[in-house]
Amino acid sequence: EEDPAAIVRYWRDRVPSGSYFFVSHFRSGNNPETAEAEKVLQQTFGRGRWRTDEEIASLLDGLEILDPGVVPASLWRPAAVGEPWGDGAARELTVWEHLIAAGMARKA
């Protein structure tokens, strides 16, 4: 109801070309594990909306979404997930890590 797409459009229309936008957002995992975590967080915060990756990407309409696209936020720093101090092997993301997505876009 707060219309986050309108907020992004407002700033998109006012910043110069070459500006970057970064968004992080609760994301729907569409599975029983993340559905339960969403329920807990919704009760904790009392408000908010979870969106699919496609819905989150649509918030960046009119901008060039940069690689790797809208992904779990932990994957924006995959070395941190892969424990660079160890053997570098990637680990599975937790249910909670799957609930936060991030994406970066640039105004052409």
Helices and strands as residue ranges (DSSP letters): H 4-12, E 20-26, H 32-45, H 53-58, E 64-65, E 71-72, G 73-76, H 78-81, H 95-98, E 100-106
